Amino acid sequence: MNPLMIFVVLFLLLLITIPIATSLGLTSVFTVMFTDVHVDIDYVVRSMAAAIDSYTLLAIPMFIFAGNLMAKGGISERLFNIFIVLVGKRTGGIPTAAILTCLFFGAISGSAPATVAAVGAMAIPTLLKLGYDKGFSTAMVATAGGLGVIIPPSIPYIVYGTSAGVSVGDLFIAGILPGILIAVCLIGYSYYYCKTRGEDKERILTVYNEITGKGIFNVFIKGFWALLTPVIILGGIYSGIVTPTEASVVAVIYSYIVSVFIYHTINIHNFVQITVESVKTTVPILFVVAVATVFGKVLTLLQFPQTVSSAMISLTENPVIILLIILLILIVVGMFMETLAGIVILTPIFLPIVTQIGYDPIHFGVIMVVALAIGFVTPPVGMNLFVASSLTGLSVLEVGRRAIPFIIAFLFALLLITYIPQISLILVGK
């Protein structure tokens, strides 16, 4: 059977709205039963178990737990207030504050939908109160939420590091400047929008005065522990004191201490609720990783990566064009497939190609995550669109339409990250 038929089966299953993990599992079983791959169903089950039997993957539930503790602990509101104080009076200052809050909260949660939910629930009502357009505000937060998987710690980086056999710590460090660059591009469009459409300066000044009523110093004191979180996580990894997995445990302990003993926003009742929510979030993620790993192994047994590699190299040997083709495939895949599944399936296909043309695996990991992250704000699968839509009542398609200028800014940053490797590699020392 032609390996391309496997993807036809997968696409048909997704088309009839079967969940991605189930679709991948059924396709893997179908491939084992109806192709000349010499494995049995036992192999599928064993491979699923082996895929999640990983010390590195322990970081996923821990970072999810830490992010939920911070979200319920009111961290996003304190971060937002700090950035309003810093830039709120400037043109586009409040939207800028919302984007910067997404950037910093992403450095806590490692999840794009979680970033949209935590920041959007607090920032969007403020933006609407100040007279900003609902479509603009919703689309901006939905797109900026994608920073949650680009700025470290990032769950997709953990999955890519496991799939590619590269250092998760290096990936975390490599993602810092790309995340900042994307935030700058999003802020650039927000500034242009506010400059051309105008703002209600009187309302903005009123909110600014409300926040700083007890003093600017008091605002920074309240938000200090929130700002310190990414410093502790990334500082510990970068200095070599802890591994990324150990850093995830540190993040949980720190989040618990700050939320319970400093901010007093977590009690026994909501702690149990947060734990349950974290488990409900973690289990589907690890299930996707398990079945996607099996699917990737089956494709490898069918020599699909070698086929794709030969086809691309025969088409062109120009690295610029090869990377452009890969980017287009990643963006399209991100529109229809969950990010983690896309990483596990496509890494063994594309990694040999990019290393053959001289690209660093760490750099490609950043490229892959950024390209697939665009899928968070593109229909039909875009999770950020659904989360943002639920916050404001706008339709998913309307939010997606209003997000187009932000997506263009995102794409511009992606091209810079792709063709200027040092943006990703300079902090890694490569």
C-alpha positions in Angstrom: 0.0 0.0 0.0 1.2 3.5 -0.8 2.1 5.2 2.5 0.2 8.3 1.3 -3.0 6.3 1.7 -2.3 6.2 5.5 -2.6 10.0 5.6 -5.8 9.8 3.5 -7.3 7.5 6.1 -6.1 9.8 8.9 -7.6 12.8 7.2 -10.9 11.1 6.7 -11.1 10.1 10.3 -10.4 13.7 11.3 -12.9 15.0 8.8 -15.7 13.1 10.6 -14.6 14.7 13.9 -13.0 11.6 15.5 -10.6 12.9 18.2 -7.0 13.2 17.0 -5.6 10.6 19.5 -8.3 8.0 18.5 -7.7 8.8 14.8 -4.0 8.2 15.1 -4.5 5.0 17.0 -7.1 3.6 14.5 -4.8 4.6 11.6 -1.8 2.9 13.2 -3.8 -0.3 13.7 -5.2 -0.1 10.2 -1.6 0.2 8.8 -0.4 -2.7 10.8 -3.3 -4.9 9.6 -3.3 -3.9 5.9 0.3 -3.2 5.0 3.4 -5.3 4.8 4.7 -3.8 8.1 5.9 -6.9 10.0 4.5 -6.0 13.5 1.5 -7.0 15.4 -1.0 -5.3 17.7 1.1 -6.1 20.8 3.8 -4.0 19.2 1.4 -1.0 19.1 0.5 -1.4 22.8 4.1 -1.8 23.9 5.2 1.2 21.9 2.5 3.3 23.4 3.7 2.3 26.9 7.3 2.9 26.0 6.5 6.3 24.5 5.4 7.8 27.8 7.9 5.9 30.0 10.2 8.9 29.9 11.8 10.9 32.7 11.7 14.0 30.5 8.0 13.8 29.9 7.4 14.0 33.7 7.9 17.8 33.2 4.6 18.0 31.3 2.2 17.3 34.2 4.3 19.3 36.6 4.3 22.5 34.4 0.6 22.1 33.7 0.0 21.8 37.5 2.2 24.9 38.1 0.4 26.9 35.4 -3.0 26.0 36.9 -1.8 27.0 40.4 -0.6 30.4 39.0 -3.8 30.9 36.9 -6.1 30.3 39.9 -3.8 32.3 42.1 -4.5 35.6 40.4 -1.0 35.9 38.9 -2.2 37.1 35.5 -4.0 40.1 37.0 -0.9 41.2 39.0 1.2 40.9 35.8 -1.3 42.9 33.8 -1.3 45.7 36.4 2.5 45.9 36.3 2.6 46.3 32.6 -0.2 48.8 32.6 1.9 50.9 35.0 4.9 50.5 32.7 3.3 51.2 29.3 -0.4 52.0 29.8 -0.2 55.7 29.1 1.5 55.2 25.7 -0.2 54.8 22.4 -1.4 51.2 22.2 -0.2 50.8 25.8 -3.1 48.7 27.2 -3.0 46.2 24.3 0.8 46.1 24.7 0.3 45.3 28.4 -2.0 42.4 27.5 0.5 41.0 25.0 3.3 41.3 27.5 1.2 39.6 30.1 0.6 36.7 27.7 4.4 36.5 27.2 5.2 36.3 30.9 2.3 34.0 31.7 3.4 31.8 29.0 6.7 31.6 30.8 4.7 30.1 33.7 2.1 27.8 32.1 3.8 26.4 28.9 0.3 26.2 27.3 -1.3 28.4 24.7 -5.0 27.8 25.6 -4.2 28.2 29.3 -2.6 31.5 28.6 -5.6 32.7 26.6 -8.0 31.6 29.3 -6.0 33.1 32.2 -5.1 36.4 30.6 -8.2 36.8 28.4 -10.6 36.4 31.3 -9.1 39.4 32.9 -7.6 41.5 30.1 -10.5 41.4 27.6 -13.1 42.9 29.9 -10.6 45.7 30.7 -10.0 46.4 27.0 -13.7 46.5 26.3 -14.3 48.8 29.2 -11.7 51.2 27.7 -13.6 51.3 24.4 -11.4 48.9 22.3 -13.2 46.9 19.6 -14.4 43.5 20.8 -13.1 41.7 17.7 -9.7 43.3 17.9 -9.3 42.6 21.6 -10.4 39.0 21.3 -8.2 38.2 18.3 -5.2 39.9 19.9 -5.4 37.8 23.1 -6.1 34.6 21.1 -3.0 35.2 18.9 -0.7 36.4 21.8 -1.7 33.2 23.7 0.4 31.3 21.2 3.4 32.7 23.0 2.5 30.2 25.8 4.2 27.4 23.7 7.1 29.4 22.3 8.4 31.2 25.4 9.8 28.6 27.8 8.8 26.5 29.6 6.9 24.9 26.7 5.2 21.5 26.5 5.8 21.3 22.8 9.6 21.8 23.3 9.6 18.9 25.8 7.8 16.7 23.3 10.1 17.7 20.5 13.2 17.2 22.6 12.0 13.7 23.4 11.3 12.9 19.8 14.5 14.4 18.4 16.8 13.3 21.1 18.0 16.8 21.8 18.4 18.8 25.1 15.1 20.2 26.3 17.1 22.8 28.4 18.7 24.1 25.2 15.3 24.3 23.5 14.0 26.3 26.4 16.8 28.8 26.1 16.6 28.9 22.3 12.9 29.8 22.6 13.5 33.0 24.6 14.4 35.5 21.8 12.0 34.1 19.3 9.2 34.5 21.8 10.2 38.1 22.5 10.5 38.8 18.7 7.0 37.5 18.1 5.7 39.6 21.0 7.4 42.7 19.4 5.7 42.0 16.1 2.3 41.6 17.7 2.9 44.8 19.6 3.9 46.6 16.4 0.5 45.8 14.8 -1.4 46.8 17.9 0.4 50.1 18.0 -0.4 50.7 14.3 -4.1 49.8 15.0 -4.4 52.1 17.9 -2.5 54.9 16.2 -4.8 54.8 13.2 -8.1 54.1 15.0 -7.5 56.2 18.1 -8.0 55.6 21.8 -10.0 57.0 24.7 -7.2 58.5 26.6 -9.5 59.8 29.4 -10.8 56.3 30.2 -7.3 54.9 30.0 -6.0 57.5 32.5 -8.9 56.7 34.8 -8.1 53.0 34.9 -4.4 53.9 35.3 -5.2 56.0 38.3 -7.3 53.3 39.8 -4.5 50.8 39.6 -1.9 53.2 41.0 -4.2 54.6 43.6 -2.2 53.0 46.4 1.1 53.9 44.8 3.1 52.5 41.9 5.5 50.8 44.3 2.7 48.9 45.8 1.7 47.5 42.4 5.3 46.2 41.8 5.4 44.7 45.3 2.2 42.7 44.6 3.5 41.5 41.2 7.1 40.9 42.3 6.6 37.2 43.1 4.8 36.6 39.7 7.7 38.3 37.8 10.2 36.2 39.7 8.7 32.9 38.5 10.3 32.7 35.0 13.5 34.0 36.5 13.7 31.0 38.9 12.6 28.4 36.3 14.9 29.6 33.4 17.7 30.7 35.7 17.8 27.3 37.3 18.0 25.6 33.9 20.4 28.0 32.3 22.8 27.9 35.3 22.8 24.1 35.4 21.4 23.9 38.9 18.3 21.9 37.8 17.3 19.9 34.7 14.0 20.9 32.9 12.2 18.1 34.7 13.5 19.2 38.1 12.6 22.8 37.2 9.0 21.7 36.7 8.9 20.4 40.2 10.5 23.6 41.5 7.8 25.5 39.6 5.0 23.6 41.3 6.5 24.1 44.8 7.1 27.8 44.1 3.6 28.3 42.7 2.0 26.7 45.7 4.0 28.7 48.2 3.2 32.0 46.4 -0.5 31.3 45.9 -1.1 29.9 49.3 1.2 31.7 51.7 1.9 35.1 50.0 -1.2 35.9 47.8 -3.6 33.7 49.9 -5.7 32.9 46.8 -5.6 29.1 47.0 -7.3 27.1 49.7 -8.0 23.4 50.2 -11.2 23.4 48.1 -9.8 25.0 45.0 -6.4 23.1 45.4 -8.3 19.8 45.0 -10.1 21.3 42.0 -6.8 22.5 40.4 -5.3 19.1 40.9 -8.3 17.4 39.2 -8.2 19.9 36.3 -4.4 19.3 35.9 -4.9 15.6 35.6 -7.8 16.0 33.1 -5.4 18.2 31.0 -2.4 15.9 31.3 -4.0 12.6 30.4 -5.2 13.5 26.9 -1.8 15.1 26.2 0.2 12.0 27.1 -2.3 9.8 25.2 -1.8 11.9 22.1 2.0 11.6 22.5 1.7 7.8 23.0 -0.4 7.1 19.9 1.4 9.7 17.8 4.7 8.0 18.6 3.4 4.7 17.4 2.1 6.3 14.2 5.6 7.8 13.7 7.3 4.5 14.2 4.9 2.8 11.7 5.8 5.5 9.1 9.5 4.9 9.8 9.0 1.2 9.2 7.4 2.0 5.9 10.4 4.2 5.1 8.1 7.2 4.7 10.7 9.7 6.0 13.3 8.5 3.4 10.7 8.8 0.7 9.8 12.4 1.6 13.5 13.3 2.0 14.4 11.9 -1.5 11.4 13.6 -3.0 12.3 17.0 -1.6 16.0 16.7 -2.5 15.2 15.7 -6.0 12.8 18.6 -6.3 15.4 21.2 -5.3 18.7 21.3 -3.4 18.2 25.0 -2.4 18.0 25.1 1.4 15.9 28.3 1.3 13.2 26.6 -0.8 13.3 23.3 1.1 12.7 25.2 4.4 9.9 27.2 2.8 8.2 24.0 1.7 8.6 22.5 5.2 7.1 25.7 6.7 4.1 25.6 4.5 3.5 21.9 5.4 3.9 22.7 9.1 1.4 25.6 8.9 -1.2 23.5 7.0 -0.7 20.6 9.4 -1.2 23.0 12.4 -4.5 24.0 10.9 -5.9 20.5 11.1 -3.8 18.6 13.7 -3.1 19.1 17.4 0.4 20.6 17.9 1.9 17.8 20.0 0.7 15.1 17.5 2.2 17.1 14.6 5.5 17.3 16.4 5.8 13.6 17.1 4.7 12.6 13.6 6.7 15.1 11.6 9.9 15.3 13.5 11.3 11.9 12.2 10.2 12.9 8.7 11.7 16.4 8.5 14.6 16.4 11.0 16.9 14.2 8.7 16.1 16.6 5.8 17.0 19.8 7.7 20.1 18.3 9.2 21.2 17.2 5.8 21.0 20.8 4.5 23.0 22.0 7.5 20.4 23.2 10.0 20.8 22.7 13.7 18.2 20.4 15.4 17.7 22.9 18.2 17.0 25.7 15.7 14.6 23.4 13.7 12.7 22.6 17.0 12.0 26.3 17.5 10.9 26.7 13.8 8.6 23.7 14.1 6.9 24.9 17.3 6.5 28.4 16.1 5.0 27.2 12.7 2.6 24.8 14.4 1.7 27.4 17.0 0.0 29.4 14.2 -2.5 26.6 14.1 -3.8 27.7 17.5 -5.5 30.7 15.8 -6.5 29.1 12.4 -9.7 27.2 11.9 -10.8 24.5 12.1 -8.8 23.1 15.0 -7.4 26.4 16.5 -7.9 25.9 20.2 -7.1 29.5 21.1 -10.0 30.6 18.9 -12.5 28.4 20.8 -11.2 29.6 24.2 -11.3 33.3 23.2 -14.7 32.8 21.6 -16.1 31.4 24.8 -14.8 34.5 26.7 -16.6 37.1 24.5 -19.4 35.3 22.6 -17.9 36.1 19.2 -18.0 33.2 16.7 -14.9 31.2 16.1 -14.8 32.3 12.4 -15.2 35.9 13.4 -12.3 35.7 15.8 -10.2 33.9 13.2 -11.0 36.6 10.6 -10.1 39.4 13.0 -6.8 37.6 13.8 -5.5 37.7 10.2 -3.4 40.9 10.7 -1.9 39.3 13.9 -1.2 36.1 12.0 0.6 38.0 9.3 2.8 39.6 12.1 3.4 36.1 13.5 4.4 34.8 10.0 6.8 37.7 9.5 8.5 36.7 12.8 8.5 33.1 11.7 10.4 33.9 8.5 13.0 35.9 10.5 13.4 33.0 13.0 13.7 30.5 10.2 16.3 32.3 8.0 18.3 34.0 10.8 19.4 31.0 12.9 21.2 33.2 15.5 17.9 34.5 16.8 17.4 31.0 18.3 20.9 29.8 18.8 22.8 32.8 20.2 21.8 32.2 23.8 22.5 28.5 23.4 26.1 29.4 22.5 26.0 27.8 19.0 
